[in-house]
């Protein structure tokens, strides 16, 4: 890809950020509309869970395929196709006459979304070749994820109260049309230096694992964990995991490049992304139900109550990106994990009559968490990796986020579903188990933040980079000799003792 002027690079970044805003916002914007959807379409609790999880499940299942396909056939081309599919799905969601129609249209939305987030991140990574500028651009792009998750309920509340729940989907259409035109005019085409082949078996295995787990969690409340259907699906998911571990390493171009996980920073980034969005997905699902069903607030007031989450994202995320570029990801990760754990612990103290200022102060902790977690996780996932792996690496990071969101909604909905009709004290008692889970996820981020930024972890990242450079040059790296390759110093991407990428081919 030819060198672009600074103004053109910033314009490309803006277009990519616009795409991530609409895609990620649709994860959270629907949460504030759930009570209206439930009344209008007569939906059950599991139906509401599927309204959210049909979207995030498809995102998680096909993100890796979209990223590797974009690396092969062209990132701009796939990006534009994704925008068109997402816009069509949004239009159909707004026209949905039944819950089944809505869930199917949400899945179509997500098919388009799979071609946007990871591909946009890969476009950003290749548009900004200078390491420090690249870290800042990734920080800005990553902050859009957090901002979108918070903007969704606020904008959604205003739209639901003013125009009805269908408007939360229609608003995407003009944004998508504008993005398609701007992409054609300003975003250059790019591909990976070495094309990766399609892996249909790997794709099927990923769908079986994710679909089996999520369906089992959501439907366990109605069917019971001892149901033959639930047990069968869990067995299928377990066999899928074994199939991935046995089949993918044998392919020259696997869908899931398991050798990336030899890098401890990369593997930790995927886990932290999953933990972070699992915690935040649970927070959003629980909070909208708590504010509207327990406290009786309107959709608009519910969205406004989430401003303490949104304001820190706007204020702190750019600073977090600069901090990651200057000093590495450790400090932001520790702050993020601690804030999530404290937010989960403080939420245990909230009741039906807790003073609203206390509730908003608790939500501020989740804002601090969200504003400090995405830039370091994103940077950790892609730093030190060759450009040829940009699409795959960023797709796996995005898949970790979407899987986390899916599980957060599925688990929290299953826990509190029986308590929703009771409201008040019954709901508050049930949700305590969700907040204990969130506290544990925050603690896990702290531990992984420390583990992934030490000298040993950075050495494993260097070994993984060396391995992929050998593969990119067409050198066959047999399993027996990979340990030797892993010990070689990489010729390209290197990281300093802070975990910052200091060189990139």
GUVEX-845377 format. One record per residue (C-alpha): residue number from 1; x, y, z. Coordinates in steps of 0.05 Angstrom, whole numbers. Layout:
BEGIN
ATOM   rolo       xx       yy       zz
ATOM    NUM        X        Y        Z
...
END
This chain:
BEGIN
ATOM   rolo       xx       yy       zz
ATOM      1        0        0        0
ATOM      2       30       68      -19
ATOM      3       49      118       35
ATOM      4       -9      164       50
ATOM      5       -8      236       74
ATOM      6      -23      249      147
ATOM      7      -90      280      129
ATOM      8     -109      220       87
ATOM      9      -88      172      142
ATOM     10     -132      209      193
ATOM     11     -190      207      144
ATOM     12     -182      131      136
ATOM     13     -181      126      212
ATOM     14     -245      167      218
ATOM     15     -281      122      167
ATOM     16     -259       59      204
ATOM     17     -281       89      271
ATOM     18     -350      105      242
ATOM     19     -358       33      222
ATOM     20     -339        7      291
ATOM     21     -386       56      324
ATOM     22     -448       30      289
ATOM     23     -429      -44      295
ATOM     24     -409      -42      368
ATOM     25     -465        6      386
ATOM     26     -516      -45      362
ATOM     27     -490      -92      416
ATOM     28     -512      -44      470
ATOM     29     -565        0      438
ATOM     30     -614      -58      437
ATOM     31     -607      -68      512
ATOM     32     -645       -5      530
ATOM     33     -700      -24      480
ATOM     34     -710      -94      508
ATOM     35     -769      -77      554
ATOM     36     -805      -44      496
ATOM     37     -789     -103      450
ATOM     38     -814     -151      503
ATOM     39     -881     -114      509
ATOM     40     -890     -102      434
ATOM     41     -870     -172      409
ATOM     42     -891     -211      472
ATOM     43     -820     -238      481
ATOM     44     -796     -285      536
ATOM     45     -732     -274      576
ATOM     46     -695     -325      532
ATOM     47     -723     -289      471
ATOM     48     -693     -224      496
ATOM     49     -626     -259      507
ATOM     50     -627     -285      435
ATOM     51     -643     -215      410
ATOM     52     -576     -194      438
ATOM     53     -537     -259      430
ATOM     54     -558     -275      358
ATOM     55     -518     -213      340
ATOM     56     -457     -225      383
ATOM     57     -455     -300      370
ATOM     58     -452     -291      295
ATOM     59     -399     -237      304
ATOM     60     -357     -283      347
ATOM     61     -366     -343      301
ATOM     62     -347     -310      235
ATOM     63     -298     -255      253
ATOM     64     -236     -297      241
ATOM     65     -262     -319      173
ATOM     66     -276     -247      154
ATOM     67     -207     -223      175
ATOM     68     -170     -278      137
ATOM     69     -214     -269       76
ATOM     70     -201     -194       75
ATOM     71     -126     -208       79
ATOM     72     -133     -252       18
ATOM     73     -183     -217      -28
ATOM     74     -176     -145       -6
ATOM     75     -194     -108       57
ATOM     76     -230      -50       25
ATOM     77     -273      -97      -17
ATOM     78     -294     -139       43
ATOM     79     -304      -75       85
ATOM     80     -354      -47       34
ATOM     81     -391     -114       29
ATOM     82     -397     -115      104
ATOM     83     -426      -45      106
ATOM     84     -479      -64       55
ATOM     85     -499     -127       93
ATOM     86     -501      -90      159
ATOM     87     -545      -35      130
ATOM     88     -593      -86      100
ATOM     89     -598     -123      165
ATOM     90     -612      -59      203
ATOM     91     -669      -41      156
ATOM     92     -700     -110      164
ATOM     93     -694     -105      241
ATOM     94     -734      -40      238
ATOM     95     -789      -75      198
ATOM     96     -792     -139      240
ATOM     97     -865     -161      252
ATOM     98     -845     -216      302
ATOM     99     -789     -236      349
ATOM    100     -765     -292      303
ATOM    101     -759     -241      245
ATOM    102     -721     -194      291
ATOM    103     -672     -248      313
ATOM    104     -659     -269      241
ATOM    105     -648     -197      219
ATOM    106     -600     -187      277
ATOM    107     -561     -247      252
ATOM    108     -557     -215      182
ATOM    109     -533     -150      215
ATOM    110     -479     -189      249
ATOM    111     -456     -223      184
ATOM    112     -442     -153      159
ATOM    113     -410     -134      225
ATOM    114     -360     -191      219
ATOM    115     -333     -158      157
ATOM    116     -325      -90      191
ATOM    117     -291      -91      259
ATOM    118     -231     -137      247
ATOM    119     -222     -112      175
ATOM    120     -225      -39      198
ATOM    121     -173      -53      251
ATOM    122     -127      -86      200
ATOM    123     -136      -26      154
ATOM    124     -116       20      212
ATOM    125      -56      -24      229
ATOM    126      -30      -22      157
ATOM    127      -46       52      146
ATOM    128       -2       75      204
ATOM    129       66       41      195
ATOM    130      104       83      246
ATOM    131      100       47      314
ATOM    132       84      105      361
ATOM    133       33      136      313
ATOM    134        5       66      301
ATOM    135       -4       55      376
ATOM    136      -41      121      382
ATOM    137      -85      105      322
ATOM    138     -102       37      350
ATOM    139     -116       70      417
ATOM    140     -165      118      384
ATOM    141     -197       61      345
ATOM    142     -201       17      407
ATOM    143     -232       74      447
ATOM    144     -289       75      396
ATOM    145     -309        6      420
ATOM    146     -318       30      491
ATOM    147     -351       95      469
ATOM    148     -400       57      425
ATOM    149     -420        9      480
ATOM    150     -438       69      524
ATOM    151     -467      113      469
ATOM    152     -515       57      450
ATOM    153     -559       60      513
ATOM    154     -560      136      515
ATOM    155     -578      145      442
ATOM    156     -623       84      445
ATOM    157     -662      112      504
ATOM    158     -675      178      468
ATOM    159     -697      141      405
ATOM    160     -742       91      441
ATOM    161     -778      145      480
ATOM    162     -783      191      420
ATOM    163     -796      145      361
ATOM    164     -803       73      386
ATOM    165     -755       15      389
ATOM    166     -752        5      314
ATOM    167     -715       72      306
ATOM    168     -653       44      341
ATOM    169     -642        2      278
ATOM    170     -664       52      225
ATOM    171     -612      103      247
ATOM    172     -557       57      222
ATOM    173     -579       61      149
ATOM    174     -557      133      131
ATOM    175     -491      124      169
ATOM    176     -476       60      130
ATOM    177     -492       92       63
ATOM    178     -445      150       79
ATOM    179     -390      102      100
ATOM    180     -396       62       36
ATOM    181     -386      124       -7
ATOM    182     -328      150       35
ATOM    183     -294       82       34
ATOM    184     -297       81      -42
ATOM    185     -267      150      -46
ATOM    186     -213      151        7
ATOM    187     -194       81       33
ATOM    188     -138       47       -8
ATOM    189     -141      -27      -22
ATOM    190      -93      -72       16
ATOM    191      -79     -146       22
ATOM    192      -32     -190       62
ATOM    193       34     -207       28
ATOM    194       17     -281       33
ATOM    195      -55     -303       19
ATOM    196      -87     -352       68
ATOM    197     -133     -406       42
ATOM    198     -205     -418       64
ATOM    199     -213     -469      121
ATOM    200     -285     -495      120
ATOM    201     -273     -550      172
ATOM    202     -243     -500      221
ATOM    203     -302     -453      210
ATOM    204     -353     -508      224
ATOM    205     -316     -528      287
ATOM    206     -316     -456      313
ATOM    207     -391     -450      301
ATOM    208     -405     -516      336
ATOM    209     -365     -495      397
ATOM    210     -393     -426      405
ATOM    211     -464     -444      385
ATOM    212     -466     -505      430
ATOM    213     -441     -467      492
ATOM    214     -486     -406      483
ATOM    215     -549     -445      466
ATOM    216     -538     -490      526
ATOM    217     -529     -431      574
ATOM    218     -590     -393      548
ATOM    219     -638     -452      543
ATOM    220     -614     -487      606
ATOM    221     -664     -447      647
ATOM    222     -724     -475      609
ATOM    223     -697     -544      592
ATOM    224     -653     -558      653
ATOM    225     -579     -576      653
ATOM    226     -597     -650      655
ATOM    227     -637     -645      590
ATOM    228     -611     -692      535
ATOM    229     -611     -632      487
ATOM    230     -567     -590      533
ATOM    231     -520     -648      549
ATOM    232     -516     -665      476
ATOM    233     -498     -594      456
ATOM    234     -445     -590      510
ATOM    235     -415     -655      485
ATOM    236     -415     -627      414
ATOM    237     -379     -565      438
ATOM    238     -327     -607      475
ATOM    239     -315     -650      413
ATOM    240     -309     -586      373
ATOM    241     -254     -561      418
ATOM    242     -217     -627      411
ATOM    243     -227     -623      336
ATOM    244     -197     -553      333
ATOM    245     -137     -574      374
ATOM    246     -125     -636      331
ATOM    247     -142     -609      261
ATOM    248     -120     -537      258
ATOM    249      -45     -546      272
ATOM    250      -42     -594      212
ATOM    251      -64     -541      162
ATOM    252      -15     -495      127
ATOM    253      -67     -438      133
ATOM    254     -113     -454      190
ATOM    255     -173     -411      207
ATOM    256     -150     -409      279
ATOM    257      -76     -397      277
ATOM    258      -60     -432      343
ATOM    259       14     -415      338
ATOM    260       -5     -343      354
ATOM    261      -20     -367      424
ATOM    262       53     -383      434
ATOM    263       59     -309      447
ATOM    264       37     -300      520
ATOM    265       19     -226      509
ATOM    266      -26     -246      450
ATOM    267      -59     -303      488
ATOM    268      -69     -259      548
ATOM    269      -99     -204      505
ATOM    270     -151     -252      479
ATOM    271     -169     -275      549
ATOM    272     -171     -204      575
ATOM    273     -216     -183      518
ATOM    274     -263     -241      534
ATOM    275     -262     -224      609
ATOM    276     -272     -150      597
ATOM    277     -332     -155      551
ATOM    278     -363     -212      589
ATOM    279     -363     -166      650
ATOM    280     -388     -106      612
ATOM    281     -440     -146      574
ATOM    282     -468     -171      640
ATOM    283     -466     -100      668
ATOM    284     -507      -71      610
ATOM    285     -558     -127      611
ATOM    286     -567     -123      686
ATOM    287     -566      -47      690
ATOM    288     -621      -34      639
ATOM    289     -666      -85      673
ATOM    290     -650      -56      742
ATOM    291     -662       16      723
ATOM    292     -726        4      683
ATOM    293     -759      -56      715
ATOM    294     -737      -48      788
ATOM    295     -732       28      794
ATOM    296     -785       44      742
ATOM    297     -744       94      701
ATOM    298     -758      110      628
ATOM    299     -713       88      571
ATOM    300     -686      158      562
ATOM    301     -671      168      637
ATOM    302     -639       99      637
ATOM    303     -593      120      580
ATOM    304     -576      185      616
ATOM    305     -558      146      679
ATOM    306     -503      113      639
ATOM    307     -468      179      626
ATOM    308     -419      164      684
ATOM    309     -397      106      640
ATOM    310     -393      146      576
ATOM    311     -358      209      601
ATOM    312     -294      174      625
ATOM    313     -290      137      559
ATOM    314     -290      203      521
ATOM    315     -241      237      569
ATOM    316     -193      180      587
ATOM    317     -190      135      526
ATOM    318     -145      181      484
ATOM    319      -99      190      544
ATOM    320      -97      115      553
ATOM    321      -76      106      480
ATOM    322      -20      156      490
ATOM    323        1      122      554
ATOM    324        4       54      520
ATOM    325       46       84      464
ATOM    326       94      117      513
ATOM    327      100       67      570
ATOM    328       66        3      550
ATOM    329        1      -32      569
ATOM    330       15      -55      641
ATOM    331      -11        5      681
ATOM    332      -75       15      641
ATOM    333      -91      -60      647
ATOM    334      -81      -59      722
ATOM    335     -126        2      729
ATOM    336     -179      -29      684
ATOM    337     -180      -96      721
ATOM    338     -183      -62      789
ATOM    339     -240      -15      767
ATOM    340     -281      -74      740
ATOM    341     -271     -114      804
ATOM    342     -289      -54      847
ATOM    343     -350      -40      804
ATOM    344     -374     -112      813
ATOM    345     -362     -108      888
ATOM    346     -398      -41      895
ATOM    347     -457      -66      854
ATOM    348     -469     -119      908
ATOM    349     -490      -61      954
ATOM    350     -543      -32      907
ATOM    351     -616      -43      924
ATOM    352     -685      -19      899
ATOM    353     -681       44      940
ATOM    354     -607       60      937
ATOM    355     -598      136      927
ATOM    356     -587      150      853
ATOM    357     -521      188      865
ATOM    358     -493      125      897
ATOM    359     -516       84      837
ATOM    360     -483      134      789
ATOM    361     -418      133      829
ATOM    362     -416       58      821
ATOM    363     -427       64      746
ATOM    364     -367      112      744
ATOM    365     -322       53      762
ATOM    366     -347       16      700
ATOM    367     -331       79      659
ATOM    368     -260       80      685
ATOM    369     -254        6      668
ATOM    370     -280       14      597
ATOM    371     -237       74      582
ATOM    372     -173       39      602
ATOM    373     -182      -32      578
ATOM    374     -192      -30      502
ATOM    375     -129        8      478
ATOM    376      -79      -36      517
ATOM    377     -115     -101      499
ATOM    378     -118      -82      425
ATOM    379      -45      -60      423
ATOM    380      -22     -122      460
ATOM    381      -58     -167      410
ATOM    382      -25     -137      348
ATOM    383       42     -112      373
ATOM    384      101     -153      350
ATOM    385       61     -191      297
ATOM    386       81     -189      223
ATOM    387       34     -150      177
ATOM    388       14     -214      143
ATOM    389      -19     -236      208
ATOM    390      -54     -170      222
ATOM    391     -123     -193      198
ATOM    392     -120     -259      236
ATOM    393      -92     -229      300
ATOM    394     -143     -172      302
ATOM    395     -199     -219      284
ATOM    396     -183     -264      343
ATOM    397     -181     -204      389
ATOM    398     -249     -181      364
ATOM    399     -276     -252      369
ATOM    400     -254     -253      442
ATOM    401     -293     -190      455
ATOM    402     -356     -214      421
ATOM    403     -352     -282      454
ATOM    404     -345     -247      521
ATOM    405     -406     -203      508
ATOM    406     -447     -264      485
ATOM    407     -429     -303      548
ATOM    408     -440     -243      593
ATOM    409     -511     -234      568
ATOM    410     -525     -309      566
ATOM    411     -500     -323      636
ATOM    412     -530     -262      670
ATOM    413     -597     -272      636
ATOM    414     -599     -345      657
ATOM    415     -582     -326      729
ATOM    416     -634     -271      738
ATOM    417     -687     -294      688
ATOM    418     -732     -329      739
ATOM    419     -728     -268      784
ATOM    420     -750     -216      732
ATOM    421     -825     -225      743
ATOM    422     -816     -217      819
ATOM    423     -778     -151      813
ATOM    424     -752     -112      872
ATOM    425     -717     -152      926
ATOM    426     -724     -218      888
ATOM    427     -686     -189      829
ATOM    428     -633     -157      873
ATOM    429     -619     -222      909
ATOM    430     -612     -260      844
ATOM    431     -565     -210      811
ATOM    432     -513     -215      867
ATOM    433     -486     -278      834
ATOM    434     -475     -237      770
ATOM    435     -436     -183      807
ATOM    436     -392     -235      841
ATOM    437     -376     -261      771
ATOM    438     -358     -190      749
ATOM    439     -313     -181      809
ATOM    440     -276     -246      791
ATOM    441     -268     -224      718
ATOM    442     -236     -158      740
ATOM    443     -188     -196      784
ATOM    444     -170     -241      726
ATOM    445     -152     -180      683
ATOM    446     -105     -155      737
ATOM    447      -69     -222      740
ATOM    448      -64     -228      664
ATOM    449      -41     -155      659
ATOM    450       18     -171      704
ATOM    451       33     -238      670
ATOM    452       31     -212      599
ATOM    453       78     -152      608
ATOM    454      138     -186      640
ATOM    455      204     -204      607
ATOM    456      187     -277      598
ATOM    457      121     -260      564
ATOM    458      155     -211      516
ATOM    459      207     -264      498
ATOM    460      151     -312      478
ATOM    461      123     -257      433
ATOM    462      191     -249      399
ATOM    463      194     -324      387
ATOM    464      125     -326      356
ATOM    465      143     -268      310
ATOM    466      206     -304      287
ATOM    467      165     -366      271
ATOM    468      116     -328      227
ATOM    469      172     -292      191
ATOM    470      200     -360      172
ATOM    471      131     -381      147
ATOM    472      121     -316      109
ATOM    473      186     -327       72
ATOM    474      161     -395       50
ATOM    475      205     -436       97
ATOM    476      170     -499      122
ATOM    477      175     -502      197
ATOM    478      165     -574      219
ATOM    479      135     -587      288
ATOM    480      200     -617      312
ATOM    481      241     -555      297
ATOM    482      191     -501      318
ATOM    483      220     -498      388
ATOM    484      287     -479      357
ATOM    485      255     -426      314
ATOM    486      218     -399      375
ATOM    487      285     -385      408
ATOM    488      311     -344      350
ATOM    489      311     -269      355
ATOM    490      261     -239      306
ATOM    491      286     -199      247
ATOM    492      226     -153      246
ATOM    493      176     -135      301
ATOM    494      210     -125      368
ATOM    495      184     -101      435
ATOM    496      220      -62      489
ATOM    497      215      -79      563
ATOM    498      149      -41      567
ATOM    499      116      -84      514
ATOM    500      116      -29      461
ATOM    501      126      -47      389
ATOM    502      191      -13      367
ATOM    503      199      -40      296
ATOM    504      151      -65      243
ATOM    505      161      -91      172
END
